[in-house]
Amino acid sequence: MKAIKLILENFRCYKTRTEIPLNALSVFIGKNDIGKSTILESLDIFFNDKDANVKIDSSDASINSGNKEISIGVVFSDFPAELILDATYPTSLCDEYLLNKDSQLEIIKKYRSGKLNEVILSAEHPTNKEVKDLLSLKIDELRERANTLNIAESEYNGTVSSSIRAAIRKSFGKKLKVKETEIVIYKEKDQKDNAAKEIWTKLQEYMPLYSLLHSDRKNEEKDSEIQDPINISIKQILEDPTLQEHLNIIAQKVDESVKDVSARTIKKLSEMNPDVAKQLTTKFSTPKWLNAFKDFKLLSDEDIPFDKRGSGVKRLILLNYFRAEAERKCKQRNVRDIIYALEEPETSQHPEHQKKNIEAFIELSQKNSTQIFLSTHNPGIAKLLPEDSLILLKKNGEGLEALFDNKDILKDIANTLGVLPSIEIENSTKVKLAVCLEGKNDIQFLKNINQVIPELKSIVDLEDERIITLPLGGSSLQYWVNLDYLGKLNLNQIHIYDSDIGSSQMPHQYKKYVDQINTKGGNSFACETQKREFENYIHPSLIKTKWDYEITPPCWDETDIAEEIAKLNLDNSESTRTWDQLDDDERKKKKSGIKNNLNTDLSKNLTKEMLVELNAFDEVKNWFLKMKEFLN
């Protein structure tokens, strides 16, 4: 099951009903004390009940609301297609009319006095008098209802409740009326055995595991969140039958030795004081082996204890303990889906670690079974994240609203967090044209071919002081900030970005910005490369000369050229590992060096004839013709 929406009402700062979208990667952004932590903690309460890190109490009701009931709801997609409620007879949430108007599963939990009072499904449910209460009826009552409605016994299986309910609903045909209704599937102290209660029992088996890591923690080695997974691992090891046999032998030998010493001691004591000696006996308790392994230490290479490390390293280690423990609980509960929630993941982290963490979170969120929820008010973190993951929390009158998928959201986030442009333009009074590319390698490629191919340099010279080349790639938020900055400078702009065609991960990632720039028109123009990226404009003969490799992929224009060369380099090295055995960082490093080599060095040897052979010269020529047009 995937959580796709959170609904809060009368919970802390969320006084009125507030709907907050949830994606595979959801990042809640806003100023301090705006309600980011409340979102993550409300989900902890919803999913984990009594086991939640955060305990709900009566003070969590919104101040001055006059209402003591708190509502926390989650809407799900990817819910189970079938539920087995009667022996092996399947039914479904759809057949039982338990989905909302959008055909999604909407579960609302209501709390009073710090306790779960009831669980409700908000659903498009039948309202006909004879049908609306079917889930509360026992099988004898269902058969009686069917008989009252003159439904033939041949229309249903009389031993299966869901079959009888289906027959009753079917008998109403077009007269069956449905309306958005709250169906109570759990009520505190309600011992009544009915289908609704059974549905809730079954649904809980499919709920995602939710694991929350707070930012304001001490991160000490004795912390239970570190000790628990280690203690659990030790317990599992000690429960191994073979090891238990060895431990029993040790315990027996100790028992025998202690009894022998005790017997000899008592014998000697009886010689001096028989009355005292008679009062003594020996008793051996089975040792608690888990206690023998309490002195666990996590040490670095220099034997530095964990709690003596820097706060950033401690939090980084704890983060991965947190992940490992969440995955263990998933396996233990036999749950497929997991939600990692992290409050301010940038806390105590070096900028380089922040970047790596965010990259890891983005990659994790792309797994079908994983969702990542983060909170931040750090502009450096926000600008690393994809636009569709950003959710801005803002005050709206007396309440709060969550902004997302909004044409102005990037502007609002930039203004709220104070995100600054990452580009600087010196002598801007002389500059008339900004040529914007994705990265530094692309800039080097374009400058090189401009200087070595006379037909291109004669159109426009990129060394002209009126032209500035800028790397504008990266996250969408930072891209928007940079783009807006250029607009304020009133510069003519040419944007050329990789199309990334053939990529399984992010093809055409800049297309929406290309369209946006071209829609503005005026002094701006943008396009995607017709090939995958600038490396695909390097002629194969230059690669053959450099590495002595004949690269002949089925489609040159869509192939990751740097990766092809990196794979061949690895195959021809002394390494025993294959490309698939390398981790992502190792692959990136190997490809990065080759990309730099292709764009910085080999591009200096390109000729017009080579580009013509690659069916690329006309495309490249048009880039420079557009630059010339914008300079005049």
C-alpha positions, 0 to 999 in steps of 0.5 A: 500500500502506498500513502498518497495523502495525509488528512489532519484536523484539530491536530496541533497547528492544523485546526481545520481539515488540511489535506497534504499530498504524499509522493514516493519522495515528499519533502516538507518545506517551510519556516521553523515552527510551521508544522513540518514535524507535526506532519511526520509525527502524526504519521508516526501516531497513525501507523504505529499506535502504542509503539510510536515514538510520539505519544498522542495526548489530549494537549495535541488538540488544537488550542481554543478549538473547543473540540477534543477529538483529533482526526488523522487520516491517510489515503492509500493507493495500491491496496490489496485487490482481494481480502479473505474474510470468510474461509477462502472466499475472496471479496474486495474493498470495491465489492464491499463499497469501501473506497472513496469517490476517487476509488482510493482507500481512505482511513481516518483514525479519531482520538480522544483523551490521548487514546484511539477512539475509532477507525473509519473508512470514508467511502462511497457506500450504499445508503438504502435502509436494507443495505447500509448496515450489512457489514455489521450483521452476522451470517444468520442476520444476513440470511434473514435479511436476504430472505426478507428481501425474497432473494433466492438461496441459489443467488448466494452461498449461504455459508459465506457472509460476503456472498450474501452481502453481494447478492443483497446489493445486486438485488437492488440493481439501479435502485442502489444509492451510494453516498460518501459515508463514514464506515466505522471499522473499529471502535474502542471497547467494542467487542462486537464481532462483525465484517467491518472489524475483520476488514480492519484486522486484515488491512493492518496486515498490509499497512506500510511500516513507518519509521521516524528519525527525529533531528533533536536527539543526543545520538549516544551509543547507549541510545535504545535505537542503536542498542535495540538492533544489536540486542535483537541480533545477539538474541537471535544468535543466542537462540541458535540451537547449536549455540544453545547446546554449547551454552548449556554445556558451559552452564552445566560445568559451572553448576557442577563446579559451584556445587562442588565448591559449595559442598566442600565449604558446607562440610568444613562449616559443619565442623565448626557450626553444624546449625549454620551449616544445615541452613545452607543450600546451593541453587544455580539460576540459568544465566541470562546470556544476553546480559553478558554481551551488554558491553557492545562498542562501535569503534572506528579504525583508531578505536575511537568509541561511537559517542566520542565521534563528531555529531555529523558522523554519529548522525550518519551512522545512526541514520543507517542503523535506523534504516537497517532496523526498519528493514528488519521490522519489515521482514519480521512483520512480512510487510512489503512497503516501508516509509522512512521519515527523517526530520531535517536530514541535513542536521550536523552534516557536511555539505558534501554528505548532505548531497550524498544523503539526498542522492541516496534518498532520491534513489531509495524513493524510486524503489516500488516498496519505499517512500521517503518523507523529509522535512527541511528549512535549509535552502541548500537541501531544497535546491538539490531536490526534484520539483515534484517532491517539494511541498511548501507549508504556509500560513493561510489565515488562521490555518495552514495550507500545503502548496504543491504542483503549482506554477509558482511553488518554486518562486514561493520556496525561493522567497520563503527560504531565501535561495540565492542564484549559484551563478555570478556574472562579472562585468554584466554591462558588457555581456549581451548573451548568456549561453546556458548549458547543463555542466562544465563539461558541456561548456568545454565541449562547445568552446573547443569545437567553436575554436577548432572548426572554422565554419563555426567560429566564423559564425560567432566566437565564444571568446567574445566578451559579450558572451558568457557561458554558464553551467545551469544544470542541477536541481529544478529549484536552483535552475529556476532561481538561476533562470529568474536571476538571468531574466532580471538582468535582461540578458539574451539567453540561449539554453542547450541541454542534454536530451538524455534520450535512451536513459532509463532514469531521466530522459528529457528532464529539462524539456519542461524548462525548454518549453517554458523558456520558448513560451516566453519568447523574446530574448530567450531560446532553448533546445534539447540535443538531438543526441543523448548528450554532448559525448555522443557528438565525439566521433568513434575514430577519436575514441579508437585513437585514444583507447583503441576500442571499436564502439559499435552500439546499435544506436549511437545517438542513445548510448551512454558513451562514457559508460561503454568506455568505462566498462571496457576499461574495467574488462581490460583491467586486472580487476576481478569485479564486473561493472554490475558489481561496482557501487554507484559511486565507483561507476560515477567516478569512472564515468566522470573521468572519461566524460572530462576526457571526451569533452576537454581533450578529444573534442579539440580534434573534432572536424566538420567532416566528423560532425557531418558523418555523425549527422550532427553538423547542421544541428550544431551550426544552428546553435551558433546561428541562433547565438549570432542572431541574439548578439545583433 
